[in-house]
Amino acid sequence: MRPKCIMFEDEGAVNLENVYLKKDLLGIRGLTPEEICFILAEAAEMREKIDNNEKTSCLLENISVATLFYENSTRTKLSFTKAAKYLGAKVTDLGISTSSVNKGESLLDTGKNLEAFGVDVFIIRHGFTGAAEYLAKNVSATVINGGDGINEHPTQALLDFFTMQREFSSFRGLNAAILGDINHSRVARSNLFGLTELGANVKLIAPSTLVSKDFENLGSVKVSYDIADIKGADVVMCLRMQRERQSFIPLPDLEEYTDMFGITKEVIEKYAPNALIMHPGPVNRGVELSADTINMPNSVIYEQAKNGVAVRMALLKILTENLKRGAKE
Ligand code: CP
């Protein structure tokens, strides 16, 4: 029997059968708390297997996975590769820089050709918002969004929720502060959609040029321009300054950002000494996060990376089961 998943501590544990029945995972927006909780419960089983060194299986023995990373990645690409190999799948990486994408081949033609080779699951990262959804609508294979433009990074958010859940059990009333380049961050968006759905309170803290007040329309979300507002946070999540997505320079200089919004050991000790410190990576050391903060006892940054493998194993298992059952979208 599936282990119980505690979603809301005050409501007790709920038992979940497979409530996520789609062929793809394109975003967190629109997922129900039950769907998120079901994925986290499956990830807990995978994490246990990793911890007990029982991670290898032949669950995906006849499954072919292709990684299509049109943007750089270390964590997402390698953890998906590891996750798929642990479960016995065959993994092919389309090295974009040496592929026919450089001769102008479209995403659609690339996807259709790889599908003709027998690819069952695409993991895609692309600089354009909607690229994963576009591919998913045009192939029968499963598509997992590894990050699209400034839209969503759902598997990152799921591993973040999983990391939080292991520390706090319940999301209801959890206070999460997210700092950094919110406007350009798909990680922030996916976390926001999920955390508000799960009953957490979210504070977005950044200079006014990097966070839109419109985010407050999403529910239990507050926008602040003052780092002192991390006070009372259970989770402090720092995000990378994404120069590659900023169409203009929204800050006079990075030093000024670091002085006013950088998370240091002193800032954590002063305002939120018990908060979990999170960062999706890659970290700009000394910009949004000081090196000594990364090594604080309440930092779970490397735990997030480890949990990424478990969450991605869970997703591969769930989605390929859905695909085999004939899920069309
Ligand atoms: N967090 C994250 O997406 O890291 P990568 O860019 O290294 O995949």
Residues whose N, C-alpha, C, O or C-beta is under 5 A from the ligand:
A	BS01	CP	N72 S73 T74 R75 T76 K77 P280 G281 P282
